[in-house]
Amino acid sequence: MNNRNLRLFLLLLIAFIAFVANNGAIEANIMEARNLTTAREILQKNNWLEPTMNGELRLEKPPLPSWIAAATMHFSGDENLSLLRLPAALAALLLIFFLFKLTTELTEDQLLPFLVAGTAGTSFYIFFMARDISWDIFCHSFMIGAIWLIHKGLKSDRNGWGELVGAGLLMGLSFMSKGPISFYALLLPYLIARSFSYRWKGVAEKKWGITLMVLTTLVVSLWWPIMIWFSHPDFSAQIAQQESAAWLNRSTRPFYHYWSFPVQSGIWAIIATIALYFPYAGPRIERFGNYAFLALWVVVSVILLSLFPEKKERYLLPVLLPLSLLTAFYFRYLIHAFESSSFAKTDLVIFRLNSILMALISFAIPITVVFGVKGEAIPGIGLLILIFTFFWGLTMFLVRAFLKKNPLWLWMGMVGMVLSVCLTLLPLASKLAMTNPNYRSYKELRHRDDLKNVPFYFNGEIPGKFIEVIWKSGHQVKGWDPATQPQFPGTFPIVFLSNENPTVLLSAEFQAIHRIEVIGHFDGNMGKKGGNIVLSNFVTIIR
């Protein structure tokens, strides 16, 4: 196996472990519950163009990720979360492939594409979103592919029509995944950074290709929103107003909230921060690529995201893509400098401090597991042996990297630490999170034959977090408040979910003429008894 094939094999191995291994260990979160509930109803109603969530139109975001989830659910069913998360893992694999290809356009160095893809694949929020059935990983994966093809098409000596039309297709798919989010957070910063660093020489010669690219983007992007606008004009206007207001009024944070963004790259945070320090890193990275372009891309992304009052950590995913490029380019400098013995004293100090720090962390992890993990989360002897083998083996490897002054070994050791976490510690995550002794999953309800055709109701309006109950129970849930609607507006039997005991909520007259059978109390809070009252409910059959 030659070096190129070996590197591709290693990248596939890294991607599989980082994106797939133990990816069913953690319960579905609220974002996943929304997407999966929508996918389930697409299949139940065979309605692909106008998706619903809990029976209500779900048109806030374009439907491509929900279509992908529905197609997966059609073949795999709705029980196996690991299989349902595979499309997100494949989207992340596409993302690191596109980064690999983009790097080949940014540098002639043969090692850098491998370093970039491996760094990105093990950056915390990238591999985290690869295990999450949400919209973000899809829209940003398609967009980084479009950026690769734009860069390649504009750089080409030919007309570049093929690359630019392909970029238009990928941009359209990005829009169909999460609207204009990636255009603003990923494409616009790239274009701004490019305009300052590469200028726009030769763009005029590609005007027809660029025109085709824009037309392709518009056709792929806008057919569904236009159809929905004409089908539901009032509802579409309401959604547009709600989404615009959300960016200004929901989850608001100060302007500087995102400026700790390197932390979201996880294990690479220290190196990434150093790579952003221009006086030191600029001259060193410049020999392998355009440092100003990479650094400006990162900084502009953060500034643009900071302009909006609404801020969430997952919105930083597009920043981590150019940041992984910058981090890998800096590692490439270190590898070259130490191989050629041309490193400066500062380089040596940075390398040694990172090597020792990583070795200490790797050494401490098994000890932390032994003394810090209690109760049912305590790993079995087999898993414990694996944890010690992996992390103490990596400790010795990192110490050897320190002694041999080998930055490539340091990089490999850091990648190995992330992969070891995915292989050995993720299975403990759900057990560590499970501190509620009264936890009872709503999944029990979806397997009861006597409830299959019985309508479900909740006491009052359906809260947002309740979507997790809807997903896990396998049933659409309507609202009914006995206090304001003493006469039930439907037919019995029904399943009634309520935070309080139904014997308190239902009037004596109602109870006198109906049979009230409390199935039990279900608490979906893993971390704390009754932590979120929305997830803590009595489940009752009323006949």
BELRA-V668060 format. One record per pair of residues at least 6 apart in sequence whose C-alpha atoms are under 7 Angstrom apart, sorted by the first residue. I is the first residue (numbers start at 1). J is the second residue. Records with the same first field share a line. If there is no record, write none. Layout:
BEGIN
I->J + J
END
This chain:
BEGIN
7->114
11->118
15->93 + 121
17->419 + 422
18->121 + 122 + 127 + 419 + 422
19->89 + 127 + 130 + 131
20->89
21->422 + 423
22->422 + 423 + 426 + 427
23->82 + 131
24->81 + 82
25->426 + 427 + 430
26->429 + 430
30->465 + 467 + 468
31->134
32->132 + 133 + 134
33->467 + 468 + 471
34->467
35->66 + 133 + 134
36->69
37->53 + 471
38->51 + 52 + 53 + 66
39->66 + 67 + 69 + 70
40->70
41->52 + 53
42->48 + 51 + 70
43->70
50->57
51->57 + 58 + 59
52->58
54->476 + 477
55->476
60->239
61->178 + 179
62->176 + 177 + 178 + 179
63->176 + 177
64->176 + 177
65->135 + 177
69->84
72->84
73->84
76->83
85->131 + 132 + 133
88->130 + 131 + 132 + 133 + 137
89->130 + 131
91->137 + 138 + 141
92->130 + 137 + 141
94->141
95->141 + 144
96->117 + 120 + 121
98->144 + 145 + 148
99->117 + 144
100->113 + 114 + 116 + 117
101->148
102->148
103->113
104->113
105->152
106->289
107->288 + 289
112->328 + 329 + 332
115->328
116->324 + 325 + 328
119->324 + 328
120->126 + 321 + 324
121->127
122->415 + 418
123->265 + 266 + 268
124->264 + 265 + 266
125->264 + 265 + 317
126->317
129->137
130->137
135->177 + 178
138->174 + 177
139->174 + 175 + 177 + 178 + 182
140->174 + 182 + 318
142->170 + 171 + 173 + 174
143->170 + 171 + 174 + 182
145->170
146->167 + 168 + 170 + 171
147->167 + 187
149->163 + 164 + 166 + 167
150->163 + 164 + 167
152->163
153->160 + 163 + 164
154->160 + 203
159->206
160->209
161->209
164->209 + 210 + 213
165->212 + 213 + 216
167->213
168->213 + 214 + 216 + 217
169->216 + 217 + 220
171->217
172->217 + 218 + 220 + 221
173->220 + 221
174->182
175->221
176->221
185->301 + 304 + 305 + 318
186->301 + 318
189->297 + 300 + 301
190->297
193->293 + 296 + 297
194->293
197->292 + 293
229->236
247->308 + 309 + 310
248->308 + 309 + 310
249->310
250->310
251->310 + 311
252->309 + 310 + 311
253->309 + 310 + 311
254->309
255->306 + 307
256->306
258->302 + 306
262->269 + 272 + 273
263->269
265->320
271->327
272->323 + 327
274->281
275->281 + 326 + 327 + 330
276->295
282->291
284->333
285->291 + 329 + 330 + 333
294->322 + 326
295->326
297->322
298->319 + 322 + 323
301->319
302->319
334->407
335->406 + 407 + 408
337->343
338->405 + 406
352->402
355->398 + 402 + 410
359->395 + 398 + 399
362->391 + 392 + 394 + 395
363->391 + 392 + 395
366->387 + 388 + 391
376->431
377->428 + 431 + 432
383->424
387->424
390->420
394->413
397->413
398->410 + 413
401->407 + 409 + 410
433->526 + 527
434->526 + 527
435->526 + 527 + 528
436->525 + 526 + 527 + 528 + 529
438->523 + 529
439->523 + 524 + 525 + 526
440->522 + 523 + 524
441->522 + 523 + 524
442->469 + 472 + 473 + 522
443->472 + 473
445->473
446->473 + 474
454->493 + 494 + 495
455->494 + 495
456->475 + 476 + 477 + 478 + 494 + 495 + 496
457->477 + 478 + 479 + 480 + 495 + 496 + 497
458->477 + 478 + 479 + 480 + 496 + 497 + 498
459->479 + 480 + 481 + 497 + 498
460->479 + 480 + 481
461->479
462->479
465->534
466->534 + 535
469->535
470->476 + 477
482->505 + 506
492->542 + 543
493->541 + 542 + 543
494->541 + 542 + 543
495->539 + 540 + 541 + 542
496->539 + 540 + 541
497->537 + 538 + 539 + 540
498->537 + 538 + 539
499->533 + 536 + 537 + 538
500->538
501->538
514->542 + 543
515->542 + 543
516->540 + 541 + 542 + 543
517->540 + 541 + 542
518->539 + 540 + 541
519->539 + 540 + 541
520->538 + 539
521->537 + 538 + 539
522->536 + 537 + 538
523->530 + 535 + 536 + 537
524->535 + 536
525->531 + 532 + 535
530->536
END
